Amino acid sequence: MTLALPLLLAGFGLGLSLIVAIGAQNAFVLRQGIRREHVLPIVLICALSDAVLILLGISGIGFVIESFPVALTVVRIAGAAFLVGYGVLAARRACATGTLQVTPNGERTSLGTAILTVLALTWLNPHVYLDTVLLLGSIANSHGPDGRWLFGIGAVAASIVWFAALGFGARLLGPLFSRRVAWRILDALIAVTMITLGIRLAFLA
């Protein structure tokens, strides 16, 4: 039980690092939040989708590891390489130019259109399967049969907190995150976090 909190926090930290990055899904949630359109269903879809993907990742990879223990080593090395690569991409985003276009102007989006859009942005993104199912699932399973679920709960909590904050807090965050410098700082922090986690995972005993 003494390890429960560290595992929850570790899952929360990694989950947040994977979710908090500029991209189509976050930009859409932010846009709808600023416009105050269908925020609750959009936040629920994003959070529940992440929860399903996280649980699938933990359950699926857990079965493989139980059957083939050597798979843990292979996945750990692959996960470490992916984390470092992800961190490098975040560093490149932090150095890129451009702005995130989100404004409260324009025609109102219907509920059906908003739901279909967020579902497509979530489930048709190939990176979500690499990040959430493979990467997060493999790291969660490195904490053992019981610890992996605590790690997963922490990651699910991170998803809920992030999407709720982004969606419902967008009215306040909009002016800040419409500036590229804010995303640059955020991506720079993500880059440091991901590369550090990747290096630590690569040398995990």
Secondary structure, DSSP 8 states (H G I E B T S, - for coil): -TTHHHHHHHHHHHHHHHHSS-SHHHHHHHHHHHHTSSHHHHHHHHHHHHHHHHHHHHHHHHHHHHH-THHHHHHHHHHHHHHHHHHHHHHHHHH--------S-S----HHHHHHHHHHHHHT-HHHIIIIIIIIHHHHHTTHHHHHHHHHHHHHHHHHHHHHHHHHSHHHHHHHHTSHHHHHHHHHHHHHHHHHHHHHHHT--
